[in-house]
Amino acid sequence: MKGIKVEGAALFHTPRMPDYYPLLVGALAALDSNTEKTRRLVYAMARDALIKQARAIEPEIREADLTKERLKLERAIRKVEVEELERSPTKKALIRLARRIEDELADFAVR
């Protein structure tokens, strides 16, 4: 099976999927203006690309595996956003709240 290529770099190598975090960081670093709005656009494009490229894999990727990949992408997005928040001292309370919520959700998932 061949990987799907985007701008000269293989994005998917079946069965191993990419680490989304460095892809997102690279995409955001290339922006002229790294604002919340532009980051949301990048995230939307990444979500769309994941779905389109996963659907193009032969044999077709299982829905459960696609869901796992979508969750990995969302975790990478959250990590990038937390890093953005950490750069702003006025938003540290939001970070603490988000981490508490994430801890609660992790505890809930273990039950």
N, CA, C and O of each residue as an XYZ file, in Angstrom:
444
protein
N       0.831     -1.180      0.000
C       0.000      0.000      0.000
C       0.875      1.241      0.000
O       1.935      1.272      0.625
N       0.424      2.243     -0.696
C       1.170      3.488     -0.744
C       0.596      4.467      0.263
O      -0.599      4.463      0.555
N       1.492      5.317      0.793
C       1.041      6.388      1.677
C       0.438      7.502      0.840
O       0.750      7.635     -0.343
N      -0.405      8.283      1.437
C      -0.984      9.438      0.763
C      -0.040     10.597      1.007
O       0.390     10.817      2.139
N       0.288     11.335     -0.031
C       1.276     12.401      0.103
C       0.620     13.774      0.083
O      -0.311     14.040     -0.677
N       1.142     14.626      0.942
C       0.724     16.014      0.983
C       1.995     16.848      0.970
O       2.834     16.721      1.863
N       2.140     17.693     -0.029
C       3.302     18.565     -0.161
C       4.601     17.784     -0.006
O       5.514     18.223      0.695
N       4.684     16.635     -0.656
C       5.923     15.878     -0.687
C       6.189     15.008      0.528
O       7.196     14.301      0.560
N       5.326     15.037      1.521
C       5.546     14.219      2.710
C       4.412     13.219      2.843
O       3.240     13.578      2.738
N       4.769     11.957      3.075
C       3.739     10.938      3.252
C       2.998     11.224      4.548
O       3.621     11.352      5.603
N       1.686     11.324      4.482
C       0.889     11.618      5.657
C       0.451     10.330      6.348
O       0.491     10.241      7.576
N       0.039      9.349      5.584
C      -0.362      8.077      6.146
C       0.536      6.971      5.608
O       0.809      6.911      4.409
N       0.980      6.124      6.473
C       1.656      4.899      6.078
C       0.896      3.793      6.787
O       1.065      3.593      7.990
N       0.093      3.103      6.080
C      -0.709      2.068      6.692
C       0.214      0.973      7.194
O       1.115      0.572      6.458
N       0.040      0.469      8.400
C      -1.002      0.790      9.363
C      -0.655      1.932     10.312
O      -1.505      2.326     11.110
N       0.548      2.475     10.258
C       0.950      3.530     11.194
C       0.441      4.885     10.709
O       0.652      5.267      9.558
N      -0.229      5.600     11.603
C      -0.744      6.919     11.287
C       0.233      7.966     11.828
O       1.102      7.644     12.638
N       0.093      9.207     11.387
C       1.054     10.234     11.790
C       0.859     10.711     13.215
O      -0.185     10.501     13.832
N       1.897     11.360     13.718
C       1.800     12.086     14.976
C       1.306     13.475     14.593
O       2.025     14.234     13.944
N       0.098     13.806     14.986
C      -0.532     15.036     14.529
C       0.060     16.293     15.150
O       0.050     17.355     14.527
N       0.574     16.184     16.361
C       1.092     17.368     17.041
C       2.172     18.091     16.233
O       2.026     19.290     15.997
N       3.251     17.424     15.796
C       4.255     18.162     15.028
C       3.720     18.697     13.699
O       4.183     19.733     13.220
N       2.760     18.009     13.106
C       2.154     18.515     11.870
C       1.413     19.828     12.135
O       1.515     20.780     11.361
N       0.674     19.859     13.232
C      -0.064     21.084     13.578
C       0.881     22.223     13.931
O       0.697     23.354     13.481
N       1.891     21.922     14.735
C       2.850     22.954     15.128
C       3.534     23.533     13.888
O       3.714     24.746     13.785
N       3.912     22.669     12.951
C       4.543     23.142     11.720
C       3.615     24.004     10.892
O       4.026     25.033     10.355
N       2.363     23.587     10.787
C       1.386     24.355     10.017
C       1.150     25.725     10.659
O       1.062     26.736      9.962
N       1.049     25.751     11.983
C       0.802     27.018     12.674
C       2.020     27.931     12.622
O       1.878     29.152     12.547
N       3.204     27.357     12.661
C       4.424     28.161     12.583
C       4.545     28.854     11.225
O       5.171     29.909     11.116
N       3.954     28.267     10.205
C       4.026     28.836      8.861
C       3.010     29.956      8.636
O       3.052     30.628      7.606
N       2.109     30.160      9.577
C       1.090     31.205      9.426
C       1.703     32.593      9.568
O       2.618     32.802     10.364
N       1.190     33.532      8.787
C       1.605     34.920      8.943
C       1.081     35.480     10.267
O       1.744     36.279     10.929
N      -0.108     35.047     10.628
C      -0.753     35.532     11.839
C      -1.338     34.347     12.592
O      -2.283     33.714     12.121
N      -0.782     34.045     13.756
C      -1.262     32.925     14.558
C      -2.282     33.445     15.558
O      -1.955     33.773     16.699
N      -3.524     33.511     15.102
C      -4.622     33.966     15.952
C      -5.552     32.780     16.211
O      -5.429     31.727     15.586
N      -6.468     32.971     17.130
C      -7.441     31.913     17.411
C      -8.219     31.552     16.139
O      -8.468     30.378     15.864
N      -8.592     32.568     15.379
C      -9.356     32.338     14.151
C      -8.558     31.526     13.138
O      -9.086     30.584     12.546
N      -7.289     31.882     12.933
C      -6.489     31.142     11.946
C      -6.186     29.729     12.435
O      -6.136     28.791     11.639
N      -5.985     29.578     13.745
C      -5.768     28.216     14.267
C      -7.010     27.365     14.049
O      -6.897     26.201     13.665
N      -8.180     27.917     14.284
C      -9.422     27.157     14.066
C      -9.560     26.731     12.602
O     -10.028     25.630     12.311
N      -9.154     27.599     11.698
C      -9.181     27.236     10.276
C      -8.222     26.084      9.979
O      -8.564     25.157      9.245
N      -7.024     26.147     10.552
C      -6.052     25.064     10.373
C      -6.617     23.765     10.942
O      -6.505     22.714     10.312
N      -7.215     23.828     12.115
C      -7.778     22.617     12.726
C      -8.902     22.040     11.872
O      -8.992     20.824     11.701
N      -9.749     22.895     11.343
C     -10.843     22.423     10.481
C     -10.287     21.762      9.227
O     -10.789     20.728      8.789
N      -9.253     22.360      8.654
C      -8.634     21.767      7.465
C      -7.989     20.425      7.808
O      -8.056     19.488      7.013
N      -7.371     20.325      8.974
C      -6.750     19.065      9.396
C      -7.808     17.981      9.595
O      -7.611     16.832      9.201
N      -8.926     18.354     10.206
C     -10.011     17.380     10.403
C     -10.545     16.883      9.061
O     -10.737     15.683      8.865
N     -10.779     17.813      8.147
C     -11.275     17.441      6.818
C     -10.277     16.554      6.084
O     -10.657     15.555      5.472
N      -8.999     16.922      6.148
C      -7.962     16.144      5.462
C      -7.869     14.742      6.036
O      -7.694     13.779      5.289
N      -7.983     14.612      7.345
C      -7.929     13.294      7.978
C      -9.039     12.398      7.431
O      -8.785     11.258      7.042
N     -10.244     12.905      7.404
C     -11.384     12.116      6.924
C     -11.204     11.754      5.451
O     -11.356     10.593      5.073
N     -10.881     12.740      4.623
C     -10.731     12.482      3.187
C      -9.617     11.495      2.903
O      -9.780     10.584      2.091
N      -8.492     11.670      3.564
C      -7.361     10.790      3.302
C      -7.584      9.396      3.869
O      -7.165      8.406      3.270
N      -8.234      9.315      5.011
C      -8.527      7.998      5.581
C      -9.487      7.225      4.675
O      -9.365      6.010      4.524
N     -10.433      7.932      4.079
C     -11.396      7.269      3.180
C     -10.729      6.792      1.888
O     -11.244      5.901      1.213
N      -9.593      7.383      1.549
C      -8.896      7.012      0.315
C      -7.976      5.805      0.491
O      -7.475      5.258     -0.491
N      -7.755      5.390      1.739
C      -6.872      4.248      1.994
C      -7.549      2.965      1.539
O      -8.726      2.736      1.817
N      -6.793      2.136      0.838
C      -7.279      0.818      0.418
C      -6.432     -0.247      1.081
O      -5.207     -0.150      1.002
N      -6.981     -1.236      1.716
C      -8.406     -1.406      1.972
C      -8.897     -0.333      2.938
O      -8.124      0.269      3.683
N     -10.186     -0.120      2.898
C     -10.795      0.950      3.691
C     -10.483      0.791      5.173
O     -10.528     -0.310      5.722
N     -10.170      1.901      5.797
C      -9.880      1.914      7.226
C     -11.177      1.636      7.994
O     -12.249      2.123      7.635
N     -11.049      0.844      9.054
C     -12.234      0.528      9.863
C     -12.712      1.787     10.581
O     -11.913      2.656     10.929
N     -14.002      1.875     10.793
C     -14.589      3.051     11.455
C     -14.011      3.248     12.857
O     -13.775      4.381     13.274
N     -13.784      2.163     13.578
C     -13.200      2.272     14.922
C     -11.796      2.865     14.861
O     -11.425      3.671     15.714
N     -11.021      2.473     13.862
C      -9.674      3.021     13.713
C      -9.719      4.496     13.319
O      -8.899      5.295     13.773
N     -10.667      4.843     12.485
C     -10.827      6.243     12.098
C     -11.197      7.090     13.313
O     -10.690      8.200     13.480
N     -12.066      6.572     14.145
C     -12.449      7.283     15.367
C     -11.243      7.484     16.266
O     -11.076      8.558     16.844
N     -10.403      6.470     16.393
C      -9.185      6.603     17.201
C      -8.288      7.701     16.641
O      -7.721      8.493     17.394
N      -8.163      7.745     15.323
C      -7.325      8.771     14.701
C      -7.910     10.167     14.904
O      -7.181     11.129     15.144
N      -9.204     10.260     14.807
C      -9.848     11.557     15.038
C      -9.613     12.023     16.470
O      -9.381     13.208     16.706
N      -9.672     11.104     17.420
C      -9.413     11.446     18.819
C      -7.957     11.854     19.028
O      -7.673     12.773     19.797
N      -7.032     11.174     18.345
C      -5.620     11.562     18.435
C      -5.422     12.983     17.904
O      -4.676     13.771     18.485
N      -6.088     13.297     16.812
C      -5.989     14.648     16.261
C      -6.554     15.662     17.252
O      -5.954     16.716     17.464
N      -7.686     15.362     17.854
C      -8.292     16.286     18.816
C      -7.395     16.484     20.037
O      -7.309     17.591     20.570
N      -6.722     15.411     20.484
C      -5.783     15.559     21.602
C      -4.616     16.463     21.213
O      -4.172     17.284     22.016
N      -4.122     16.316     19.994
C      -3.030     17.168     19.514
C      -3.487     18.630     19.452
O      -2.737     19.538     19.811
N      -4.712     18.844     18.997
C      -5.263     20.204     18.943
C      -5.351     20.789     20.348
O      -4.973     21.939     20.570
N      -5.848     19.998     21.293
C      -5.939     20.472     22.680
C      -4.560     20.836     23.224
O      -4.404     21.846     23.911
N      -3.557     20.006     22.913
C      -2.200     20.265     23.388
C      -1.682     21.593     22.829
O      -1.098     22.390     23.562
N      -1.891     21.825     21.550
C      -1.466     23.082     20.938
C      -2.186     24.257     21.590
O      -1.567     25.277     21.892
N      -3.476     24.118     21.803
C      -4.248     25.209     22.399
C      -3.819     25.486     23.839
O      -3.774     26.643     24.257
N      -3.508     24.452     24.592
C      -3.017     24.658     25.955
C      -1.702     25.425     25.915
O      -1.485     26.333     26.717
N      -0.829     25.064     24.988
C       0.432     25.788     24.853
C       0.195     27.253     24.496
O       0.896     28.136     24.991
N      -0.787     27.510     23.642
C      -1.119     28.893     23.299
C      -1.618     29.638     24.533
O      -1.250     30.790     24.761
N      -2.446     28.983     25.318
C      -2.961     29.613     26.535
C      -1.846     29.878     27.542
O      -1.852     30.903     28.223
N      -0.895     28.959     27.636
C       0.199     29.117     28.585
C       1.061     30.334     28.257
O       1.739     30.872     29.133
N       1.036     30.759     27.020
C       1.802     31.946     26.628
C       1.128     33.230     27.119
O       1.753     34.291     27.143
N      -0.133     33.135     27.506
C      -0.884     34.310     27.949
C      -1.117     34.213     29.460
O      -1.908     33.383     29.909
N      -0.439     35.046     30.241
C      -0.578     34.963     31.697
C      -2.009     35.176     32.185
O      -2.369     34.668     33.247
N      -2.820     35.901     31.454
C      -4.189     36.173     31.902
C      -5.101     34.964     31.768
O      -6.213     34.958     32.297
N      -4.634     33.939     31.062
C      -5.494     32.780     30.820
C      -5.084     31.554     31.632
O      -5.586     30.460     31.374
N      -4.185     31.707     32.604
C      -3.710     30.560     33.380
C      -4.830     29.880     34.166
O      -4.797     28.664     34.357
N      -5.808     30.640     34.620
C      -6.939     30.048     35.348
C      -7.721     29.112     34.437
O      -8.200     28.071     34.887
N      -7.856     29.465     33.167
C      -8.546     28.590     32.228
C      -7.786     27.281     32.025
O      -8.390     26.219     31.875
N      -6.484     27.365     32.023
C      -5.657     26.161     31.874
C      -5.887     25.226     33.052
O      -6.083     24.024     32.877
N      -5.862     25.797     34.259
C      -6.086     24.962     35.450
C      -7.456     24.309     35.391
O      -7.594     23.128     35.711
N      -8.469     25.060     34.986
C      -9.818     24.515     34.865
C      -9.865     23.409     33.820
O     -10.449     22.352     34.060
N      -9.255     23.643     32.664
C      -9.248     22.630     31.607
C      -8.560     21.353     32.077
O      -9.019     20.251     31.777
N      -7.466     21.499     32.807
C      -6.750     20.312     33.301
C      -7.572     19.555     34.329
O      -7.566     18.324     34.351
N      -8.281     20.291     35.183
C      -9.152     19.611     36.151
C     -10.257     18.850     35.446
O     -10.569     17.718     35.813
N     -10.851     19.469     34.434
C     -11.910     18.800     33.664
C     -11.343     17.569     32.965
O     -11.962     16.505     32.972
N     -10.167     17.717     32.363
C      -9.536     16.591     31.678
C      -9.252     15.454     32.665
O      -9.467     14.287     32.338
N      -8.768     15.786     33.875
C      -8.522     14.771     34.898
C      -9.811     14.067     35.298
O      -9.844     12.847     35.459
N     -10.871     14.850     35.455
C     -12.166     14.265     35.799
C     -12.651     13.321     34.706
O     -13.150     12.233     34.991
N     -12.503     13.742     33.460
C     -12.920     12.891     32.344
C     -12.082     11.618     32.277
O     -12.606     10.543     31.984
N     -10.775     11.736     32.548
C      -9.897     10.561     32.547
C     -10.319      9.603     33.657
O     -10.357      8.390     33.450
N     -10.637     10.147     34.841
C     -11.107      9.307     35.939
C     -12.413      8.616     35.563
O     -12.607      7.438     35.864
N     -13.298      9.343     34.913
C     -14.585      8.796     34.494
C     -14.389      7.668     33.486
O     -15.083      6.654     33.548
N     -13.448      7.837     32.558
C     -13.211      6.842     31.509
C     -12.650      5.551     32.088
O     -12.872      4.479     31.525
N     -11.925      5.635     33.205
C     -11.307      4.459     33.813
C     -12.347      3.606     34.513
O     -12.183      2.391     34.620
N     -13.402      4.221     34.984
C     -14.430      3.491     35.764
C     -15.119      2.449     34.968
O     -16.000      1.760     35.484
